[in-house]
Amino acid sequence: MTLPTWQFFQVRLDGPVAWIMLAQPQQANALGAAFWDELPQVVAWLNRCDALRVAVLAAEGRHFCGGITLDLLESVLAMMKAAEAPEDGRERVRDEIFRMQASISSLELLRVPVIAAVHGACIGGGVDLIAACDMRYAAADARFCIKEVDLGIVADVGTTQRLRHVIGLAALTELSFTAETFDAAKAERLGLVGAVLADREALLAHVAALAGTIAAKPARAVRGIKQSLLYARDHTVAQGLVQAAEWNATLGFSPNMDALLAPLRARTRKS
């Protein structure tokens, strides 16, 4: 399979692990027009890679992501002003926000787990991006900020909706109202990241090892767990139980289960 090229991203396959790199370091990987167009394309292409088991989202340069570019924000304002009627302008802006939401949400449509590896700044839209990942880890120099209130807007592409389930409503409320910049240690205390590593090199080594561990697990089960966790987040316990049962009954049990059960049978006989 030929690896496509993108303007904002560099993607490489390392066996069953995909490395999705934000690759605009000269702009602190700020999220311009190319990002919003290309992320769903990257996800769609990776979903066609049968051997893929895990994806890592990381970044080139000094910072993970500096947020949305000023050019993009100005283009949204221009879109509103260019309309003949104010109502038309607001509708166009709403549609553009929907498009941006769908771009970030595409990470949840990637069938395999996505691990975010954050170093340096992770601001505004960068927080939206990692909120859509399944796991997050940070280098000690990482710093985070839900910046939107300082721009006079509401965070509207996922932070508010997703991070409540990660760090809790009280912490999310304070960080959203204050736009506090907080460090990796606080991110770990809040549960935003699973661990803090000494530097970017140690961070990438850690997530590579974690990705290898997950990639060695039964692939269909890992995909099912991702679907079950996302479904449970957005539904009741009763609905989540039904979804998990239906997954296992239709897709989960496979012919190789006998091989997976063999070590358990052996241990049972010895005990």
C-alpha positions, -999 to 999 in steps of 0.1 A, spaced: 0 0 0 14 33 -11 17 59 17 1 92 7 16 125 15 -1 154 33 8 190 39 1 192 77 9 156 87 37 131 83 25 95 87 47 64 89 39 28 96 62 9 120 48 -26 117 13 -26 133 18 9 147 10 42 128 29 73 138 8 104 130 30 134 133 19 170 134 45 184 110 43 222 109 69 229 136 77 264 122 42 274 132 42 255 165 19 230 148 -9 255 150 -41 242 134 -46 259 100 -68 250 71 -48 220 60 -51 203 94 -89 204 93 -91 191 57 -64 164 62 -71 147 95 -102 129 83 -82 119 52 -55 104 74 -80 85 94 -98 71 64 -65 59 49 -54 43 81 -87 25 85 -79 7 52 -47 -6 66 -56 -42 77 -24 -47 97 -28 -16 118 -33 -22 155 -25 11 173 -19 48 163 3 73 181 -3 111 176 28 131 183 44 163 170 76 176 154 94 206 168 94 223 202 56 222 207 28 198 203 2 223 192 -2 261 195 -39 261 190 -59 273 160 -41 297 137 -50 334 136 -55 332 99 -82 306 103 -100 326 130 -99 357 108 -113 336 78 -142 326 99 -149 362 109 -146 372 72 -171 345 63 -196 360 86 -191 396 74 -192 386 37 -227 373 38 -255 396 25 -276 389 55 -263 385 91 -284 354 95 -267 338 65 -233 347 79 -240 331 112 -253 299 95 -221 297 74 -201 300 106 -221 273 123 -216 250 93 -179 256 94 -178 247 131 -197 215 123 -170 207 97 -142 213 123 -160 192 149 -163 164 124 -125 166 117 -116 162 154 -142 135 159 -127 115 131 -101 103 155 -128 84 174 -137 68 140 -102 54 137 -108 17 145 -77 13 167 -67 30 199 -50 64 195 -23 74 220 -14 111 222 22 120 231 24 157 242 55 178 246 58 216 249 27 237 245 -7 221 240 -31 251 237 -67 256 227 -74 234 197 -45 212 208 -65 202 239 -95 195 217 -73 172 196 -59 151 225 -94 150 241 -105 128 212 -76 104 217 -80 72 238 -49 77 259 -26 107 266 10 109 279 32 139 284 68 150 286 78 170 317 79 203 297 43 199 285 19 227 294 -18 229 287 -44 256 284 -81 257 275 -77 291 259 -110 299 243 -125 321 270 -96 346 264 -107 348 227 -143 355 237 -156 322 224 -167 288 238 -145 257 232 -166 241 205 -148 212 189 -147 187 218 -129 198 249 -160 207 269 -179 176 258 -151 150 261 -129 161 290 -157 160 315 -154 122 313 -117 124 317 -109 150 344 -143 155 359 -167 185 357 -153 205 386 -117 206 372 -130 212 336 -152 241 348 -124 259 365 -99 254 337 -125 265 311 -134 297 330 -99 307 339 -78 297 309 -51 286 334 -19 273 319 -11 242 338 19 219 337 24 182 331 24 173 368 -10 189 373 -23 172 341 -12 139 356 -29 147 389 -61 155 371 -60 123 350 -56 141 317 -24 122 311 -15 87 322 21 94 330 48 122 327 81 113 312 114 132 315 116 146 280 103 141 245 127 112 238 116 93 269 80 101 261 82 87 226 100 56 239 72 51 265 43 54 241 62 31 215 64 4 242 28 9 252 17 7 215 37 -25 211 20 -41 241 -15 -32 228 -6 -43 193 3 -77 206 -33 -82 220 -61 -98 199 -69 -71 174 -107 -76 173 -109 -75 210 -89 -42 212 -112 -26 185 -142 -38 204 -130 -23 237 -125 10 220 -160 10 206 -174 -2 240 -156 26 260 -168 53 236 -204 40 236 -204 37 274 -193 73 277 -223 86 257 -250 61 269 -265 47 300 -251 16 318 -280 -5 305 -274 6 270 -237 0 273 -242 -35 285 -264 -43 255 -238 -29 231 -210 -50 247 -231 -81 245 -240 -75 209 -203 -69 200 -192 -102 216 -221 -121 202 -216 -109 166 -179 -100 163 -160 -108 195 -158 -146 196 -135 -159 170 -121 -193 158 -87 -186 175 -103 -184 210 -93 -220 217 -57 -209 213 -62 -180 236 -78 -202 262 -52 -229 261 -28 -212 286 -57 -207 311 -67 -243 308 -31 -254 314 -29 -232 346 -62 -246 358 -50 -282 354 -18 -274 375 -37 -257 403 
